[in-house]
Every structure is written in structure tokens, then in C-alpha cells.
Amino acid sequence: SQKIEQNSEALNIQEGKTATLTCNYTNYSPAYLQWYRQDPGRGPVFLLLIRENEKEKRKERLKVTFDTTLKQSLFHITASQPADSATYLCALDNYGQNFVFGPGTRLSVLP
Amino acid sequence: ETGVTQTPRHLVMGMTNKKSLKCEQHLGHNAMYWYKQSAKKPLELMFVYSLEERVENNSVPSRFSPECPNSSHLFLHLHTLQPEDSALYLCASSLYSRASGGYGNNEQFFGPGTRLTVL
């Protein structure tokens, strides 16, 4: 069956460290993979998009990798800050057939 | 603000009521989406409209009825809901073109959501 998993439901990290979040998928063939941030009671906000032929994408303190062999994307936040505390969602497109979100990882950056 | 507005922000309704959720986007997008987000569950895509035509319906119960009168407005009509339908209902919009990669090659802009409680 098709499945998207994100490494853990919650992740605690010390301020200044690098947070690494994982998105693994099974029985999908995504041409694109996206990452979103969601704060409590609000809609998700787009962060980054990576294509299947791209290994890595960066935006300021954010970095995303995409390994179609491992069927995995990693999302990194460097020099993390308490303001980075939120739930992070990965989402993938299955060749235009549908668009599905993972369950999310709740990140807490501790001062 | 994301350019996508939703009303009302909160709604409490009985199981026999009929109500509607409204979404409006000011971004010039040609695709709009309804999602359901329940506690402890991933975002579930309910409906997708592209150029005002419904292109996807993920086996949603008929007590949810979408309407897209034009590319800027999207409604979700609710009737005889169940308590398990209580959730955050999110609207989103994006550019869409099957030629340029379909859904996944375009970021989605979400509204703030409607918190629905069914008693």
C-alpha cells in the first residue's frame, strides 16, 4: 500500500543546532516533493520544492535533499531558533494523479 | 496573509443543520482545493477544482458538497454531518498546468482554515 512517513511525531533540539527531519515514502513515484511549515491553528505555509532530478535545494537556513533510490527526503534547518518551532509537513505529487501530505513532525527548538 | 481567505473561521453546527464554508483567493490561481485536517491525522485532500471543473474527489461522503462558481471562489456545503466530521477544514489554491507538471510543480497557498465542530 502507499505510505508517507515522517521520522518522528515530535523532535526536540537545542537552539543553534541543525534540525534534520525525514520523509520516507512507499509505492509512490513522485516527480516533485514539497515541504511546508504549519503553526497551531493555521494553514500550512510553503517552504521548498524539489524535483526528482535535483539532489539538493537550499533557501537561507533551509536545505532539502531528495533521494529517489532510497525514497527519502531530508529537510535540514541550520542554526535553529525557537521561532523555527512548528510542525513540518512533506507532501508529494504522484505524477499528477494526486497530491498527498505526510503526518508531519512537530519540531521544538529549546532556548 | 497568503491571499486566500476563509469564512467563517469557527463554526458549530448540529447534525441536522445545513451550512456552507467559503473560500476566496486573490492570487489569480486556476486550481483550488479543500482539505480536512483531523487531530492526529495527516491532511486529507477532499476535492480539487481546476479551471472550475472538479478534477478529483477522494471518495468523500456525499454530505460534503463542493461548488466552484468561478476560479476565485470555492464553497463546501455541509448537511447532516456526523460528530467525526469535526475538524479543521482548509482551502488552498495554486497554479495548475498538466503540461508543466500537474499539482506537484506548484506551491499551494492555504487559507487560515475553518474550525468545525459538529454536536
Interface residues (C-beta under 8 A of the other chain):
Chain A: I4 P30 A31 Y32 L33 Q34 G41 R42 G43 P44 V45 F46 L49 R51 L89 A91 L92 D93 Y95 G96 N98 F99 V100 F101 G102 P103 G104
Chain B: T2 V4 K41 P42 L43 L45 V48 E56 N58 L88 L90 A92 R98 G101 G102 Y103 G104 N105 E107 Q108 F109 F110 G111 P112 G113 R115
